[in-house]
Amino acid sequence: MNITHIPFKKTGFFSKTILDYLEKNKTLQPFYNNFPDISGFHNQIEEKQKLFRLQSRLVLVDALKKQYKNFDISKKANEYIEALKKQNTFTVTTGHQLNLFTGPLYFLYKIISTINLCEELSEKFPEQNFVPIYWMATEDHDFEEINYFNFEGKKVQWNRKDGGAVGRFSTEGLEDVFNVFSNHLGSSKNAEFIRKLFSDGYLKHKNLVDATRFIANELFGEYGLVILDGDDTHLKQLFNPIVKDELENQTSFKAVSKTIKELEKNYKIQVSPREINLFYLGDDFRERIIFEDGVYKVNNTKITFSKTEILKEVDKDPKAFSPNVIMRPLYQEVILPNLCYLGGGGEMAYWLELKDYFEKVKTPFPILLLRNSLQLVTEKQVNKLGKLNITFEELFLKQYDLLSKKVIENSEIKVNFDAKINLLEKQFLELQEIARQTDVSFLNAVNAQEKKQVKGLQNLQKRLLKAEKRRQKDLVDRITQLQNEILPNQSLEERQRNFSEYYLAYGSSFIKALKGALKPLQLEFTVLEL
């Protein structure tokens, strides 16, 4: 198993926000707390230990035990849950939607990164305990984002009526999806495992949250992964003071809006807050809470509350109040003794909007860690790359740039147009100096002539490149086919493929290979040769 690391910047798939964060750019430093290194974790442990209450730990442990009541919990996960009662136990958390059959590959990368980070922290801080948490996005209502996965280039999709929190969705109708998927798997030992995992998960559990817990537990339970559903009455009771503050004072809107004004001077804003960043959650709906004309209204319903009524409702039915993308991170940090959140680039970007809000409500802001991102390549693909003289870094070039580079390298015609354009520009610098001693009209004529001649050389360069691509059609086709195979739709495969494709080929050794390859604190992109 060969592993290669590449700077995230070299892949071209990560935003300026993320690259600046990884490089500790000064413009971003006001928007986060501790950086994800050993020194940062030392500081975070001290900060969280002082402020996280024992009573919250006991509520958390009790809630987790109830959530696992009908599941076979591994010895290690059970020990981790018991350890959460202790003041020297902390969590590392990742979150993800309840995608059908885990959805894209990076679901695995998130969770394995979280597990590996806990193991690394245990070595660095032997007096503390570290528990990997998978936070299920059970209250999400974007069903169209989770109702499918891709298998061998085809979409396996679950069609059903949308409405409400996805975690509460019945698994009825997934037998049809199973039958379609099963027909593509074959009869190997690995195929039987995948088939059983899907059927036991979705056909033997009544709702999506239980099905997802089962599948994640089957894949990662042996490593002690603890799976948490935030849609829980007792956990939400811990969050009630924050919910009431939001309803009365719109604290999140004021704090995050202020942060955005500073952040947007240099970076793209990921999400914008609403005046109230809460939903009202029913059995088959999840709608925004709006304050209008002195009344709290539930959007797209006839439900209304006075101020007194809605504050009483928070105490009466905590589960009815569901935090949106702005408040969910805070909910997580209120109920968990959490040190670090691992997420993708988009998640990191919106967390950076929240630090001032956390400070307003006196909650420690966690360390933010970009999850491991990984490209899988087979031995056959590595051999093809070698024959085409393509390095791993070059593999991530835009296809036009990659083809141009390789066609030029392979061409018998050696014309360096860039050098000629540079020489031409230097010659025109001399003419411009002379022109400045005459009048503006002559200077304008010189500048116009420079643009014309540079453009002429650029056009000749494009025509030569186009002709060479025609002449080297076989090379162009081979490169195009290989890059498309490794990077489907010219994007990272981790956002396209499902784990089942690789599990079918490699079995349980695939999970073990990922676990051995992912180094969460290395802060580099990983290429893993299978």
C-alpha positions as CSV (number, residue, x, y, z in Angstrom):
1,M,0.0,0.0,0.0
2,N,1.7,3.2,-1.2
3,I,0.6,6.6,0.1
4,T,1.5,9.9,-1.4
5,H,0.7,13.3,0.1
6,I,0.0,16.4,-1.9
7,P,-0.6,20.0,-0.7
8,F,-4.3,20.8,-0.8
9,K,-3.4,23.8,-3.0
10,K,-2.0,21.6,-5.7
11,T,-5.3,19.8,-6.3
12,G,-7.3,22.9,-7.3
13,F,-10.3,21.6,-5.5
14,F,-10.1,23.7,-2.3
15,S,-11.3,27.3,-1.7
16,K,-9.2,30.3,-0.8
17,T,-10.9,30.3,2.6
18,I,-9.6,26.8,3.4
19,L,-6.2,27.3,2.0
20,D,-5.7,30.5,4.0
21,Y,-6.9,28.6,7.1
22,L,-4.4,25.8,6.6
23,E,-1.7,28.3,6.1
24,K,-2.7,30.3,9.3
25,N,-3.2,33.4,7.2
26,K,-3.6,36.4,9.6
27,T,-6.8,37.6,8.0
28,L,-8.6,34.5,9.1
29,Q,-7.1,34.2,12.6
30,P,-9.9,36.3,14.3
31,F,-12.5,33.8,13.1
32,Y,-11.3,30.7,14.9
33,N,-10.0,29.7,18.3
34,N,-7.3,27.1,18.6
35,F,-5.6,25.7,15.5
36,P,-5.6,21.9,14.9
37,D,-2.1,21.0,16.2
38,I,-1.0,19.5,19.5
39,S,-0.5,22.9,21.2
40,G,-4.0,23.8,20.1
41,F,-5.5,20.6,21.5
42,H,-3.7,21.2,24.8
43,N,-5.3,24.6,25.1
44,Q,-8.7,23.3,24.0
45,I,-8.7,20.6,26.7
46,E,-8.1,23.1,29.4
47,E,-10.8,25.4,28.2
48,K,-13.5,22.7,27.7
49,Q,-12.7,21.0,31.0
50,K,-13.4,24.1,33.0
51,L,-16.7,24.8,31.4
52,F,-18.4,21.5,30.7
53,R,-20.7,20.4,33.5
54,L,-20.9,17.0,35.1
55,Q,-24.7,17.1,34.9
56,S,-24.5,17.5,31.1
57,R,-22.3,14.5,30.9
58,L,-24.8,12.3,32.8
59,V,-27.7,13.5,30.5
60,L,-25.6,12.7,27.5
61,V,-24.6,9.2,28.7
62,D,-28.2,8.4,29.6
63,A,-29.4,9.6,26.2
64,L,-26.8,7.5,24.3
65,K,-27.7,4.4,26.3
66,K,-31.3,4.8,25.3
67,Q,-30.5,5.4,21.7
68,Y,-28.4,2.2,21.6
69,K,-31.0,0.1,23.5
70,N,-32.0,-2.1,20.6
71,F,-28.5,-2.3,18.9
72,D,-25.5,-4.6,19.4
73,I,-23.0,-2.1,20.8
74,S,-19.3,-3.0,20.6
75,K,-17.3,-3.4,23.8
76,K,-15.1,-0.4,22.9
77,A,-18.1,1.9,22.1
78,N,-19.8,0.9,25.3
79,E,-16.6,1.7,27.3
80,Y,-16.4,5.1,25.5
81,I,-20.0,5.9,26.5
82,E,-19.3,5.0,30.1
83,A,-16.1,7.1,30.0
84,L,-18.1,10.2,29.0
85,K,-19.2,10.5,32.7
86,K,-15.6,11.4,33.6
87,Q,-14.3,14.9,33.6
88,N,-11.2,13.8,31.7
89,T,-13.1,12.5,28.7
90,F,-13.6,14.5,25.6
91,T,-15.2,14.0,22.2
92,V,-14.0,14.6,18.6
93,T,-17.0,15.0,16.3
94,T,-17.9,14.7,12.7
95,G,-21.4,15.1,11.2
96,H,-23.0,13.9,8.1
97,Q,-26.4,13.6,6.4
98,L,-28.3,10.3,6.5
99,N,-27.4,9.5,2.9
100,L,-28.8,6.3,1.4
101,F,-26.3,3.6,2.1
102,T,-23.7,6.2,3.3
103,G,-23.8,8.2,0.1
104,P,-20.5,9.4,-1.3
105,L,-17.1,8.0,-0.2
106,Y,-16.2,10.9,2.0
107,F,-18.7,9.7,4.6
108,L,-16.1,7.0,5.4
109,Y,-13.2,9.5,5.3
110,K,-14.9,11.8,7.8
111,I,-15.5,9.0,10.3
112,I,-12.2,7.3,9.9
113,S,-10.4,10.6,10.3
114,T,-12.3,11.2,13.5
115,I,-11.4,7.7,14.9
116,N,-7.8,8.1,13.9
117,L,-7.6,11.6,15.5
118,C,-8.9,10.2,18.8
119,E,-6.2,7.5,18.7
120,E,-3.5,10.0,18.0
121,L,-4.7,12.3,20.8
122,S,-4.8,9.4,23.2
123,E,-1.0,8.9,22.6
124,K,-0.2,12.6,23.0
125,F,-2.5,13.0,26.1
126,P,-2.5,9.7,27.9
127,E,-4.2,11.1,31.0
128,Q,-7.3,12.0,28.9
129,N,-9.9,9.9,27.1
130,F,-11.1,10.7,23.6
131,V,-14.3,9.5,22.1
132,P,-15.1,9.6,18.3
133,I,-18.6,10.8,17.6
134,Y,-20.7,10.6,14.4
135,W,-23.4,13.2,14.7
136,M,-26.3,12.1,12.5
137,A,-28.1,14.9,10.7
138,T,-31.4,13.5,11.6
139,E,-33.3,16.8,11.6
140,D,-32.2,17.7,8.1
141,H,-35.1,18.0,5.6
142,D,-33.2,18.1,2.3
143,F,-34.4,14.7,1.1
144,E,-33.3,15.2,-2.5
145,E,-29.7,15.5,-1.2
146,I,-29.7,12.1,0.5
147,N,-32.1,9.9,-1.4
148,Y,-29.6,8.2,-3.7
149,F,-26.1,6.9,-4.1
150,N,-24.0,6.2,-7.2
151,F,-22.8,2.7,-8.0
152,E,-20.7,2.0,-11.1
153,G,-21.8,5.1,-12.8
154,K,-25.5,4.6,-12.2
155,K,-27.8,6.3,-9.7
156,V,-29.5,4.1,-7.1
157,Q,-32.5,6.2,-5.9
158,W,-35.2,6.0,-3.3
159,N,-38.4,7.7,-4.4
160,R,-40.9,8.6,-1.8
161,K,-42.9,11.6,-0.6
162,D,-40.8,14.3,1.0
163,G,-41.7,16.1,4.3
164,G,-40.2,16.6,7.8
165,A,-37.0,15.5,9.4
166,V,-35.4,12.8,7.4
167,G,-34.4,10.8,10.5
168,R,-38.0,10.1,11.2
169,F,-38.7,8.8,7.6
170,S,-40.1,5.3,7.4
171,T,-38.0,2.9,5.5
172,E,-41.0,1.6,3.7
173,G,-40.3,1.3,-0.1
174,L,-36.6,0.6,0.3
175,E,-37.2,-3.1,-0.6
176,D,-37.6,-2.0,-4.2
177,V,-34.3,-0.1,-4.0
178,F,-32.6,-3.1,-2.5
179,N,-33.8,-5.4,-5.3
180,V,-32.5,-3.0,-8.0
181,F,-29.1,-2.6,-6.2
182,S,-28.8,-6.3,-5.4
183,N,-29.1,-7.3,-9.1
184,H,-25.8,-5.4,-9.8
185,L,-23.7,-7.0,-7.1
186,G,-23.0,-10.5,-8.3
187,S,-22.5,-13.5,-5.9
188,S,-19.1,-13.0,-4.4
189,K,-18.4,-13.1,-0.7
190,N,-18.0,-9.3,-0.6
191,A,-21.2,-8.9,-2.6
192,E,-23.1,-11.0,0.0
193,F,-21.7,-8.7,2.8
194,I,-22.9,-5.6,1.0
195,R,-26.3,-7.2,0.2
196,K,-26.8,-8.2,3.9
197,L,-25.6,-4.8,5.2
198,F,-28.2,-3.0,3.0
199,S,-31.1,-5.4,3.8
200,D,-30.4,-5.7,7.5
201,G,-30.1,-1.9,7.7
202,Y,-33.1,-0.8,5.7
203,L,-35.4,-3.7,5.7
204,K,-35.1,-4.6,9.4
205,H,-35.4,-1.1,10.8
206,K,-38.5,1.1,10.7
207,N,-36.9,4.5,10.2
208,L,-33.9,6.1,8.6
209,V,-32.2,7.1,11.8
210,D,-32.1,3.5,13.1
211,A,-31.1,2.1,9.7
212,T,-28.2,4.6,9.5
213,R,-27.1,3.8,13.0
214,F,-27.1,0.1,12.2
215,I,-25.0,0.5,9.1
216,A,-22.4,2.9,10.6
217,N,-22.2,0.6,13.7
218,E,-21.6,-2.4,11.5
219,L,-18.8,-0.6,9.6
220,F,-17.1,1.2,12.5
221,G,-18.4,-0.2,15.8
222,E,-15.2,-2.2,16.4
223,Y,-13.2,1.1,16.5
224,G,-15.5,2.5,19.2
225,L,-17.4,5.0,17.1
226,V,-20.3,6.4,19.1
227,I,-23.3,7.4,17.0
228,L,-25.5,10.3,18.2
229,D,-29.0,11.4,17.3
230,G,-29.5,15.0,18.4
231,D,-33.3,14.7,17.9
232,D,-33.7,13.8,21.5
233,T,-35.9,15.4,24.2
234,H,-33.4,15.2,27.1
235,L,-30.5,16.5,25.0
236,K,-32.6,19.4,23.7
237,Q,-33.5,20.3,27.3
238,L,-29.9,21.2,27.8
239,F,-30.2,23.6,24.9
240,N,-33.5,25.2,26.1
241,P,-31.8,28.4,27.5
242,I,-30.1,29.0,24.1
243,V,-33.4,28.4,22.3
244,K,-35.2,30.9,24.5
245,D,-32.5,33.5,24.1
246,E,-32.8,33.0,20.3
247,L,-36.5,33.5,20.3
248,E,-36.4,36.6,22.6
249,N,-33.2,38.3,21.5
250,Q,-32.2,36.9,18.0
251,T,-28.6,36.7,19.3
252,S,-27.3,34.5,16.5
253,F,-28.5,36.8,13.8
254,K,-26.9,39.9,15.4
255,A,-23.6,38.2,16.2
256,V,-23.2,36.3,12.9
257,S,-24.3,39.3,10.8
258,K,-21.5,41.3,12.4
259,T,-18.9,38.6,11.7
260,I,-20.0,38.3,8.1
261,K,-19.4,42.0,7.5
262,E,-15.7,41.5,8.4
263,L,-15.3,38.0,6.8
264,E,-16.8,39.0,3.5
265,K,-14.1,41.6,3.0
266,N,-11.7,38.8,1.9
267,Y,-13.8,35.6,1.6
268,K,-16.9,34.2,0.2
269,I,-19.8,33.8,2.7
270,Q,-21.1,30.2,3.0
271,V,-24.4,30.8,4.8
272,S,-26.4,33.8,5.9
273,P,-28.4,33.9,9.2
274,R,-32.1,34.5,9.5
275,E,-33.6,36.7,12.2
276,I,-34.6,33.5,14.0
277,N,-32.4,30.5,13.2
278,L,-34.8,27.8,14.5
279,F,-37.3,25.5,12.8
280,Y,-40.5,24.1,14.3
281,L,-40.5,20.4,13.9
282,G,-43.6,18.2,13.5
283,D,-44.1,14.6,12.5
284,D,-44.1,15.4,8.8
285,F,-42.9,19.0,8.5
286,R,-39.9,21.2,9.5
287,E,-40.7,24.9,9.0
288,R,-39.0,28.2,9.9
289,I,-40.1,30.1,13.0
290,I,-40.8,33.8,12.0
291,F,-41.5,36.7,14.2
292,E,-44.0,39.1,12.7
293,D,-46.4,41.7,14.1
294,G,-45.6,40.7,17.7
295,V,-46.4,37.0,17.0
296,Y,-44.3,33.9,16.4
297,K,-45.5,32.1,13.3
298,V,-44.5,28.7,11.9
299,N,-44.0,29.2,8.2
300,N,-46.4,27.5,5.8
301,T,-48.7,26.5,8.6
302,K,-51.4,28.1,10.7
303,I,-49.5,27.6,13.9
304,T,-48.8,30.8,15.9
305,F,-47.6,31.6,19.4
306,S,-47.4,34.6,21.6
307,K,-44.1,35.3,23.3
308,T,-45.3,33.7,26.6
309,E,-46.8,30.7,24.7
310,I,-43.7,29.9,22.7
311,L,-41.4,30.1,25.7
312,K,-43.7,27.7,27.5
313,E,-43.7,25.4,24.4
314,V,-39.9,25.2,24.6
315,D,-40.1,23.7,28.1
316,K,-43.1,21.6,27.2
317,D,-41.8,20.1,23.9
318,P,-38.1,20.7,23.4
319,K,-38.0,18.3,20.4
320,A,-40.2,20.6,18.5
321,F,-37.4,23.2,18.2
322,S,-34.8,22.3,15.6
323,P,-31.7,24.4,15.1
324,N,-30.8,25.4,11.6
325,V,-27.3,25.4,10.0
326,I,-26.3,28.5,12.1
327,M,-27.4,27.1,15.5
328,R,-26.7,23.3,15.0
329,P,-23.0,23.7,15.7
330,L,-23.7,25.5,18.9
331,Y,-26.2,22.7,19.9
332,Q,-23.5,20.2,19.4
333,E,-21.0,22.0,21.5
334,V,-23.5,22.6,24.3
335,I,-24.4,18.9,24.8
336,L,-20.9,17.4,24.1
337,P,-17.6,17.7,25.9
338,N,-16.2,18.4,22.4
339,L,-12.7,19.5,21.4
340,C,-12.8,19.4,17.6
341,Y,-15.1,19.3,14.7
342,L,-14.0,17.5,11.5
343,G,-15.7,18.6,8.3
344,G,-15.3,19.4,4.6
345,G,-14.4,22.7,3.1
346,G,-17.9,24.1,3.0
347,E,-18.6,23.1,6.6
348,M,-15.3,24.8,7.8
349,A,-16.3,28.0,5.9
350,Y,-19.6,28.4,7.7
351,W,-18.2,27.5,11.1
352,L,-15.8,30.4,10.7
353,E,-18.8,32.7,10.7
354,L,-19.8,31.5,14.2
355,K,-17.0,32.3,16.7
356,D,-18.4,35.6,17.9
357,Y,-21.8,34.0,18.4
358,F,-20.2,31.3,20.6
359,E,-18.5,34.0,22.7
360,K,-21.8,35.8,23.1
361,V,-23.4,32.7,24.6
362,K,-20.3,31.8,26.6
363,T,-19.6,28.4,24.9
364,P,-16.0,27.4,23.9
365,F,-15.5,27.4,20.2
366,P,-14.1,24.1,19.0
367,I,-11.0,23.4,17.0
368,L,-11.9,23.1,13.3
369,L,-10.1,20.4,11.3
370,L,-10.5,19.9,7.6
371,R,-11.3,16.2,7.2
372,N,-8.9,14.0,5.3
373,S,-9.5,14.1,1.5
374,L,-8.4,11.1,-0.4
375,Q,-8.0,9.9,-4.0
376,L,-7.9,6.1,-4.6
377,V,-6.0,4.7,-7.5
378,T,-5.6,1.1,-8.5
379,E,-2.3,-0.6,-9.4
380,K,-3.5,-0.7,-13.0
381,Q,-4.2,3.0,-13.0
382,V,-0.8,3.8,-11.5
383,N,0.9,1.9,-14.2
384,K,-1.1,3.8,-16.9
385,L,-0.1,7.1,-15.3
386,G,3.5,6.0,-15.3
387,K,3.4,5.1,-19.0
388,L,1.8,8.5,-19.8
389,N,4.4,10.3,-17.7
390,I,1.7,11.9,-15.5
391,T,2.5,12.6,-11.8
392,F,-0.2,12.6,-9.1
393,E,0.0,16.4,-8.9
394,E,-0.5,16.7,-12.7
395,L,-3.5,14.3,-12.5
396,F,-5.4,17.1,-10.8
397,L,-4.8,19.7,-13.5
398,K,-7.8,20.9,-15.4
399,Q,-8.2,18.5,-18.3
400,Y,-7.4,21.2,-21.0
401,D,-4.2,22.1,-19.1
402,L,-3.2,18.5,-18.6
403,L,-3.7,17.6,-22.3
404,S,-1.8,20.8,-23.4
405,K,1.1,20.1,-21.1
406,K,1.5,16.5,-22.2
407,V,1.0,17.2,-25.9
408,I,3.7,19.9,-25.8
409,E,6.1,17.6,-23.9
410,N,5.5,14.8,-26.5
411,S,5.7,17.1,-29.5
412,E,8.7,17.0,-31.9
413,I,8.1,20.7,-32.6
414,K,9.8,22.6,-29.8
415,V,8.5,26.2,-29.9
416,N,8.4,28.1,-26.6
417,F,5.7,30.6,-27.3
418,D,5.7,31.9,-23.7
419,A,9.4,32.9,-24.1
420,K,8.6,34.6,-27.4
421,I,5.7,36.5,-25.8
422,N,8.0,37.6,-22.9
423,L,10.6,38.8,-25.4
424,L,8.0,40.7,-27.4
425,E,6.7,42.4,-24.2
426,K,10.2,43.5,-23.2
427,Q,10.8,45.0,-26.7
428,F,7.6,47.0,-26.4
429,L,8.7,48.3,-23.0
430,E,11.5,50.1,-24.8
431,L,9.1,51.5,-27.4
432,Q,6.8,52.7,-24.6
433,E,9.6,54.6,-22.9
434,I,10.3,56.4,-26.2
435,A,6.6,57.0,-26.7
436,R,6.2,58.7,-23.3
437,Q,8.7,61.3,-24.6
438,T,6.4,62.2,-27.5
439,D,2.6,62.4,-27.1
440,V,-0.3,60.3,-25.9
441,S,-1.5,59.3,-29.3
442,F,1.8,57.7,-30.1
443,L,1.9,55.9,-26.8
444,N,-1.7,54.6,-27.4
445,A,-0.6,53.3,-30.9
446,V,2.4,51.5,-29.3
447,N,0.1,49.8,-26.7
448,A,-2.4,48.8,-29.3
449,Q,0.3,47.3,-31.5
450,E,1.6,45.4,-28.5
451,K,-1.8,43.9,-27.7
452,K,-2.2,43.0,-31.4
453,Q,1.1,41.2,-31.7
454,V,0.8,39.4,-28.4
455,K,-2.7,38.2,-29.3
456,G,-1.3,37.1,-32.7
457,L,1.3,34.9,-31.0
458,Q,-1.3,33.5,-28.6
459,N,-3.5,32.6,-31.4
460,L,-0.6,30.9,-33.2
461,Q,0.1,29.0,-30.0
462,K,-3.5,27.8,-29.8
463,R,-3.5,26.7,-33.4
464,L,-0.3,24.8,-33.1
465,L,-1.6,23.1,-29.9
466,K,-4.8,22.2,-31.6
467,A,-3.0,20.7,-34.6
468,E,-0.7,18.8,-32.2
469,K,-3.7,17.4,-30.3
470,R,-5.1,16.1,-33.6
471,R,-1.8,14.6,-34.5
472,Q,-1.4,13.0,-31.1
473,K,-5.0,11.8,-30.9
474,D,-4.1,8.5,-29.4
475,L,-2.3,10.2,-26.5
476,V,-5.1,12.7,-26.0
477,D,-7.7,9.9,-25.9
478,R,-5.7,7.8,-23.4
479,I,-5.1,10.7,-21.0
480,T,-8.7,11.8,-21.3
481,Q,-10.1,8.4,-20.6
482,L,-7.8,7.8,-17.6
483,Q,-8.4,11.1,-16.0
484,N,-12.2,10.8,-16.4
485,E,-11.9,7.3,-14.9
486,I,-10.1,8.5,-11.8
487,L,-11.9,11.9,-11.5
488,P,-15.5,11.3,-12.6
489,N,-17.2,14.4,-14.0
490,Q,-13.8,16.2,-13.5
491,S,-14.3,16.3,-9.7
492,L,-13.0,14.3,-6.8
493,E,-14.3,10.8,-6.8
494,E,-15.0,11.0,-3.0
495,R,-18.0,13.1,-3.9
496,Q,-19.2,10.7,-6.7
497,R,-18.7,7.1,-5.8
498,N,-20.1,4.9,-3.1
499,F,-17.9,2.8,-0.8
500,S,-19.7,-0.4,-2.1
501,E,-17.7,-0.3,-5.4
502,Y,-14.4,-0.6,-3.5
503,Y,-15.8,-3.0,-0.9
504,L,-16.9,-5.3,-3.7
505,A,-13.4,-5.5,-5.0
506,Y,-11.4,-5.4,-1.7
507,G,-13.7,-6.4,1.1
508,S,-12.9,-5.5,4.7
509,S,-9.3,-4.8,3.8
510,F,-10.6,-1.6,2.1
511,I,-11.7,-0.2,5.4
512,K,-8.4,-1.2,7.0
513,A,-6.4,0.4,4.2
514,L,-8.3,3.7,4.7
515,K,-7.7,3.6,8.4
516,G,-3.9,3.1,7.8
517,A,-3.7,5.9,5.3
518,L,-5.6,8.8,6.9
519,K,-3.6,11.1,9.0
520,P,-5.9,13.9,10.2
521,L,-3.3,16.3,11.6
522,Q,-1.0,16.0,8.5
523,L,-3.2,18.6,6.7
524,E,-2.4,17.4,3.2
525,F,-4.3,15.6,0.5
526,T,-3.8,11.9,0.3
527,V,-3.4,9.6,-2.7
528,L,-3.7,5.9,-1.8
529,E,-2.6,3.2,-4.1
530,L,-4.7,0.0,-3.7
